[in-house]
Amino acid sequence: GGSLNFALNDKMYAMFVIADMNVYDQWKTGEKYVHEKLSGIGDEAYSAPEGPVQFIVFFRDGSKVASVSSLVNFDTGDPYLNMKQLSELAKIAVSRM
């Protein structure tokens, strides 16, 4: 689980994780983890994982580090939250960190 989990009726849909720069560096340099750099979210932000479907936005603002991620609906194979929604959540998180 995350630092903050979002669930309804015992089903988890998304999570917010607070991390440190060591974890951020691991996320950023992990083999085949980063999909693309994102703009407008803190000092630096990326989508992940590499591949056809992304369901994580990880970011830093100064030395404050976090990620927002969606769990995947196993019936459809799609994340519950799309990248636009995750990016908006990340922007809100940065504004409050």
N, C-alpha and C positions, 0 to 999 in steps of 0.2 A: 504494500500500500504506500500511499504518499504521505506527505506532511498534512495534507487536507484532501479528503476523498469526497466526491460528489456521487451520491447514490439516491435511488428512489425504489421503494418496495424491495429492499434487500438486493438490488442490482446496481453494481457500480458502473458509472458512465464515464467519469473523468477523474483526474487527480492532479494536484499541485504539489510539487516537490521543492523544498528549499535545500540548497546545496552550498558548497564552498568552491573556491577557485580550483582546487585539486580535482574535484569531480567534474567541474566545467571543462577543464583541460582534457580529462579522459573522454568526455562526451565529444568534444571538438576533434580530437585526434584518433578516435576509435575507428578501427578498420571498417570501411563501408557503412559508417553510421550517419554522417552528415549528408543530407540531400542537397540543400542549397542555403545560401546566406539570405536572410530576410532583412528588410529595411524598416525603419520606423518603430523598432522595439528596443528600447534601452540603448546601450552603447554597442551591443553586438547580439545578434540572434540568428538561429539556424532552425531549419526544419529537419526532421529525421523520422524514420530511418531512410537510408537509401533504398530505392526500389520503387515499385509501382504505386504504393499507397503510403502517405505520410500521416502520422497521428501524434507527433510530438513537436512542440516548439520549446527549445531551450534558449536561455538568454542570460545576459548579465547587464547590470547597470553599476558601473564602478566595480567594486568587489562583491556586490550583492548578486547572487546567482540563484536561478530557479528554472523550473520547467513546468509546462502544462501539457497534459497528454490525454488523449481519448482512448477509452477501451474500444475494442472492435466487436461489432455484432457478428457473432459466429454464424448466424443464419444467412446474412447477406455478404459478409466479408468486408463490410464498410465500417469505418470508425463512426461512433455515435455523433461526434463533433467533427466538422470539417476544418480544414486549415484556416479558413477565414475566421471561423468562430474561435479557434484556439489562439490565433494571432490577436484577436480583440481581447480575449482573456489575459493574454500576456501583457498587452499594453496597459490594461487596468492594474495588473499586478505591479508592473514597473512604477506606475504613478503612485502606488501606495507603499513601496518598499523604502 
